Amino acid sequence: MAGLVLNAVAMGLGMHPGAWRQRDGSPFDYTDLDYYAEIARLAEQGRLHAMFLADTLAVSEENFERPNLGAMDPTVVLSALASITTHLGLVATASSTYNEPYNLARRISSLDHLSRGRAAWNIVTTFVPDVAANFGDASLPKSEGRYQRAEEFVDVVIRLWESWQDTALIGDKAAGRFADGNQVQPIDHHGEFYNVRGPSTLPRTRQVRPLLFQAGSSDAGRQLASRVADVIFTAQNTLAAAQDFYADIQRRVAGFGRAPGSLKVLPGLIPILGGTEAEARARKDELDELGGHAELKKLALRVGVPVSALELDKPLPVDLIRANEKFLGAEGFRSAAMRLSEEEGLTVREVLYRNGGGHFQVVGTPEQVADRIAEWHGAGAADGFNLMIDVLPSGLRDFVEQVVPILQARGLFHREYEGKTLRESLGLPAIPTGRLTPSTRHAAE
Ligand SMILES: Cc1cc2nc3c(=O)[nH]c(=O)nc-3n(C[C@H](O)[C@H](O)[C@H](O)COP(=O)(O)O)c2cc1C
């Protein structure tokens, strides 16, 4: 199995709703460059592969109780971080439903140039209902429609990124030849949703083009990722479910004629660390106390029922959840919570304990966290993890200082970056130069 991949996710002031009250420092740090810079430096010090920023295009009611987890534009924040890091990958989430491909291709390509080949776009189709009204929509398009649009959107973006041939730039000062216009071609895309002539304003980058991450685990989400993405980010919270997901992705990737290992599967992992297991549990309890009902509200939104339908010491109301045919949210999150509840008979409180924010949560010592990481990685459940740190930056410092050395000592995690670009450090196949990526969209249909 290839080396373990670890990324740091910087959401709000930490993944836990109580983070902003528990941590030292200003509650308003989430708009401060120094805060993000500290996270990036820590991530690079720990040789983490990338820093990942989520995105939300709306303020929700809960954002008056805690910082918005995706308030800042990720591409803007990551551009600033490009200048203080040298190897760290920079992954910017952006919605394919509420952007235009031309602008987005340009923004991410700019980040890739500025970082000398360390950028990735995390494709999401948006699942937060409040977003729709900010873009003139009465409600979110249904999941199926969002993904139809995403499929075309991504193809346009890739073609724009590759619209300059590798040898298009000449830069011959003596002869006065800057670029060869014959090697910069329009893409002339006319599709169901988009009409884009191109070419891109920018030439190819050091890693030819930015990487593609995809976050979404419904059937359509898996299909999109398996066709085009380099990394899929998913919410899994039992080993068996993660193994099923992993195997399913490998089948789909093969169905599209892609090489094994060309799509890395990264579940989210929330490590809650303590010197002893009891200390870790005390930390979790303290955070839950400070977080109030925020976790409960998030769970209600994710499973598509009103918060009043969830009782802490009763099981999840799975029949009610299934009966909601109008569910427009993320299927990945909904099924992760349901599966946990149904297979292990957990109460709502226990689901919250194990399923912080829908992701795999480990409350324990650095050794215990390292054990679970090794277990999932060795059991064909994950190529690595997106670390959803509970409190930032302190939780990341703890992880880097306490968990990373254990993983390195066990030979699981690298001690140095494998290359300068994100594509190289993830060990992904190079894109053959000179070619345009053919559409493989229908190969597995
Ligand atoms: C692990 C994970 C992370 C996600 N992160 C975001 C995000 O940062 N911003 C966002 O708008 N949507 C995010 N989404 C939801 C996506 O918008 C997704 O494309 C869509 O809602 C449907 O997800 P599904 O394929 O699981 O149904 C995320 C989904 C998953 C499973």
The ligand as an SDF file (V2000), in Angstrom:
LIG
                    3D

 31 33  0  0  0  0  0  0  0  0999 V2000
  -16.7720   15.0310    3.1270 C   0  0  0  0  0  0  0  0  0  0  0  0
  -17.6070   16.0770    2.4720 C   0  0  0  0  0  0  0  0  0  0  0  0
  -17.1960   17.4160    2.5280 C   0  0  0  0  0  0  0  0  0  0  0  0
  -17.9410   18.4180    1.9360 C   0  0  0  0  0  0  0  0  0  0  0  0
  -17.5190   19.7250    1.9800 N   0  0  0  0  0  0  0  0  0  0  0  0
  -18.2770   20.7080    1.4440 C   0  0  0  0  0  0  0  0  0  0  0  0
  -17.8950   22.0930    1.5040 C   0  0  0  0  0  0  0  0  0  0  0  0
  -16.8580   22.4710    2.0530 O   0  0  0  0  0  0  0  0  0  0  0  0
  -18.7150   23.0080    0.9470 N   0  0  0  0  0  0  0  0  0  0  0  0
  -19.8720   22.6540    0.3200 C   0  0  0  0  0  0  0  0  0  0  0  0
  -20.5680   23.5250   -0.1800 O   0  0  0  0  0  0  0  0  0  0  0  0
  -20.2470   21.3650    0.2410 N   0  0  0  0  0  0  0  0  0  0  0  0
  -19.4830   20.3880    0.7810 C   0  0  0  0  0  0  0  0  0  0  0  0
  -19.8910   19.0630    0.6840 N   0  0  0  0  0  0  0  0  0  0  0  0
  -21.1350   18.6770    0.0090 C   0  0  0  0  0  0  0  0  0  0  0  0
  -20.9890   18.8080   -1.4600 C   0  0  0  0  0  0  0  0  0  0  0  0
  -21.5260   20.0520   -1.7830 O   0  0  0  0  0  0  0  0  0  0  0  0
  -21.5790   17.7340   -2.2780 C   0  0  0  0  0  0  0  0  0  0  0  0
  -21.0960   17.9530   -3.5620 O   0  0  0  0  0  0  0  0  0  0  0  0
  -23.1010   17.6830   -2.3980 C   0  0  0  0  0  0  0  0  0  0  0  0
  -23.8510   18.3060   -1.5160 O   0  0  0  0  0  0  0  0  0  0  0  0
  -23.5960   16.3060   -2.3870 C   0  0  0  0  0  0  0  0  0  0  0  0
  -22.8850   15.4250   -1.6260 O   0  0  0  0  0  0  0  0  0  0  0  0
  -23.2670   13.9200   -1.8320 P   0  0  0  0  0  0  0  0  0  0  0  0
  -22.6600   13.5050   -3.1360 O   0  0  0  0  0  0  0  0  0  0  0  0
  -22.6270   13.2220   -0.6500 O   0  0  0  0  0  0  0  0  0  0  0  0
  -24.7470   13.8760   -1.8300 O   0  0  0  0  0  0  0  0  0  0  0  0
  -19.1450   18.0690    1.2820 C   0  0  0  0  0  0  0  0  0  0  0  0
  -19.5700   16.7400    1.2160 C   0  0  0  0  0  0  0  0  0  0  0  0
  -18.8250   15.7280    1.7970 C   0  0  0  0  0  0  0  0  0  0  0  0
  -19.3140   14.3010    1.7320 C   0  0  0  0  0  0  0  0  0  0  0  0
  1  2  1  0
  2  3  1  0
  2 30  2  0
  3  4  2  0
  4  5  1  0
  4 28  1  0
  5  6  2  0
  6  7  1  0
  6 13  1  0
  7  8  2  0
  7  9  1  0
  9 10  1  0
 10 11  2  0
 10 12  1  0
 12 13  2  0
 13 14  1  0
 14 15  1  0
 14 28  1  0
 15 16  1  0
 16 17  1  0
 16 18  1  0
 18 19  1  0
 18 20  1  0
 20 21  1  0
 20 22  1  0
 22 23  1  0
 23 24  1  0
 24 25  2  0
 24 26  1  0
 24 27  1  0
 28 29  2  0
 29 30  1  0
 30 31  1  0
M  END
$$$$
